Amino acid sequence: SFSAYGGYPLYLRPSLKGSNSLPNLGFGVQTPYYELGPVNIAPSAKIMTVGFDFGEGNSNNIRAIQLSGMLNVDLSPILYFLPENIYLGSEGGLAYHLGWGANYGGGIGITIGGTIDYWFEDLPLAFRLFGDGHLIPQSNPIYKTGFGNIGASLVLVLKRNNEE
């Protein structure tokens, strides 16, 4: 699947308080799911903007592109009582931040989150609500900070047509 998404940081760690949070915009790609025990898993990759502005010339400003590799877990096989077109999932992985413009060098972070998907029955589209947490490097990459993000995504669902 391919997705385009937008989110906005709602929860900020104390080190990010007082900043003007910029929206997170991005794209994602995900492989098909594979069975792993009672759940289904799928690797994915995302690219997203990250920005926190404390004012012109402030050395704590963060502007970056986040590149992340994730593992998505579809919990629907064990939540069998849900309707067939509703999917609950979780995701987690590592992220690398490419900083620019300020004294922000970027570095390695962690992302975890959850999703609720509604797959349209007659369209190759799904609507996704998501929430995720990001642990990101501060201006001094030895230290980490974080934010929580919520958003919505429109997903293009690709499927092989095996009609005979």
C-alpha positions as CSV (number, residue, x, y, z in Angstrom):
1,S,0.0,0.0,0.0
2,F,0.9,3.6,-0.4
3,S,-0.2,6.4,1.9
4,A,0.0,10.1,2.2
5,Y,-0.7,11.6,5.7
6,G,-0.7,14.6,7.8
7,G,-0.5,14.9,11.6
8,Y,0.0,17.5,14.3
9,P,2.0,17.1,17.5
10,L,-0.4,17.3,20.5
11,Y,1.8,16.1,23.3
12,L,5.3,17.6,23.7
13,R,8.0,16.7,26.1
14,P,9.1,19.5,28.4
15,S,12.1,20.3,26.2
16,L,9.8,21.1,23.3
17,K,7.3,23.2,25.3
18,G,7.0,26.8,24.1
19,S,7.8,25.9,20.6
20,N,5.7,26.6,17.5
21,S,5.0,23.0,16.4
22,L,4.9,22.6,12.6
23,P,2.5,20.0,11.0
24,N,4.0,16.6,10.1
25,L,3.4,15.7,6.5
26,G,4.6,12.5,4.9
27,F,4.4,9.5,2.6
28,G,4.6,5.8,3.4
29,V,4.8,2.5,1.7
30,Q,4.0,-0.9,3.1
31,T,4.5,-4.5,1.9
32,P,1.8,-7.1,2.0
33,Y,1.2,-8.7,5.4
34,Y,2.8,-12.1,6.3
35,E,1.4,-14.5,8.9
36,L,3.5,-14.7,12.0
37,G,1.9,-16.8,14.7
38,P,-1.5,-15.4,15.6
39,V,-0.9,-12.0,13.9
40,N,0.1,-10.6,10.6
41,I,3.2,-8.4,10.1
42,A,4.4,-6.1,7.3
43,P,7.6,-4.0,6.9
44,S,7.1,-0.4,5.9
45,A,9.0,2.8,5.3
46,K,8.0,6.4,5.9
47,I,9.3,9.8,5.2
48,M,7.9,12.7,7.3
49,T,8.6,16.4,8.1
50,V,9.4,17.3,11.7
51,G,9.6,20.9,13.0
52,F,9.7,22.8,16.3
53,D,10.4,26.5,16.1
54,F,11.4,28.4,19.3
55,G,12.0,31.7,17.4
56,E,14.4,33.1,14.8
57,G,18.0,32.2,15.4
58,N,17.3,30.0,18.5
59,S,19.8,27.1,18.7
60,N,17.0,24.7,19.9
61,N,15.0,24.9,16.7
62,I,14.4,21.5,15.1
63,R,13.7,21.1,11.4
64,A,14.2,17.7,9.9
65,I,13.1,15.0,7.5
66,Q,12.4,11.8,9.4
67,L,13.2,8.6,7.5
68,S,11.8,5.5,9.3
69,G,11.7,1.8,8.9
70,M,8.8,0.2,10.7
71,L,7.2,-3.1,11.5
72,N,3.4,-3.1,11.3
73,V,1.4,-5.6,13.2
74,D,-2.2,-6.3,12.1
75,L,-4.2,-7.4,15.2
76,S,-7.4,-8.3,13.3
77,P,-6.7,-12.1,13.2
78,I,-6.9,-12.2,17.0
79,L,-9.7,-9.6,17.2
80,Y,-12.0,-11.8,15.1
81,F,-15.2,-10.1,16.4
82,L,-14.5,-6.8,14.5
83,P,-16.2,-6.2,11.2
84,E,-14.2,-7.5,8.2
85,N,-13.4,-4.0,6.9
86,I,-12.0,-2.7,10.2
87,Y,-8.4,-3.3,11.1
88,L,-6.5,-2.5,14.3
89,G,-2.8,-2.4,14.3
90,S,0.4,-1.3,15.9
91,E,3.7,-0.2,14.5
92,G,7.2,0.5,15.7
93,G,10.6,1.1,14.4
94,L,13.8,3.2,14.1
95,A,13.9,6.6,12.5
96,Y,16.8,8.7,11.3
97,H,16.5,12.5,11.3
98,L,18.2,14.6,8.6
99,G,18.3,18.1,10.2
100,W,18.8,21.4,8.4
101,G,18.7,25.2,8.8
102,A,19.4,25.5,12.5
103,N,21.9,23.9,14.9
104,Y,20.0,20.6,14.6
105,G,22.2,17.8,13.4
106,G,19.5,15.1,13.6
107,G,20.3,11.5,14.4
108,I,18.6,8.3,15.4
109,G,15.2,8.1,17.1
110,I,12.4,5.6,17.8
111,T,8.7,5.6,16.7
112,I,5.8,3.6,18.1
113,G,2.1,3.9,17.4
114,G,-1.2,2.4,16.6
115,T,-3.7,2.6,13.8
116,I,-7.4,2.0,13.1
117,D,-8.2,1.4,9.4
118,Y,-11.6,1.4,7.6
119,W,-11.3,-0.3,4.2
120,F,-14.0,0.8,1.7
121,E,-15.7,-2.3,0.3
122,D,-16.0,-1.2,-3.3
123,L,-13.0,1.1,-3.6
124,P,-9.2,0.4,-3.4
125,L,-9.0,2.9,-0.6
126,A,-8.8,2.9,3.2
127,F,-9.1,5.7,5.7
128,R,-6.6,5.4,8.6
129,L,-6.6,7.2,12.0
130,F,-3.3,7.0,13.7
131,G,-1.5,8.0,16.9
132,D,2.2,7.7,17.4
133,G,5.0,8.6,19.7
134,H,8.4,9.9,18.6
135,L,11.7,9.9,20.5
136,I,13.9,12.2,18.6
137,P,17.4,13.7,19.1
138,Q,17.7,17.2,20.6
139,S,20.1,19.8,19.3
140,N,22.8,17.9,21.2
141,P,22.2,14.4,19.8
142,I,23.3,12.8,23.1
143,Y,20.0,13.9,24.6
144,K,16.6,12.8,23.4
145,T,13.2,14.5,23.5
146,G,9.8,13.5,22.1
147,F,6.3,14.3,20.9
148,G,3.0,12.5,20.4
149,N,1.3,12.9,17.1
150,I,-2.2,12.1,15.9
151,G,-3.5,12.3,12.3
152,A,-5.3,10.8,9.4
153,S,-4.2,9.0,6.3
154,L,-5.7,8.0,3.0
155,V,-4.3,4.7,1.9
156,L,-4.3,3.3,-1.6
157,V,-4.7,-0.5,-1.2
158,L,-3.0,-2.6,-3.9
159,K,-4.1,-6.1,-4.5
160,R,-3.3,-8.7,-7.2
161,N,-6.4,-9.4,-9.3
162,N,-6.7,-13.2,-9.4
163,E,-10.1,-13.4,-11.1
164,E,-10.5,-16.4,-13.4
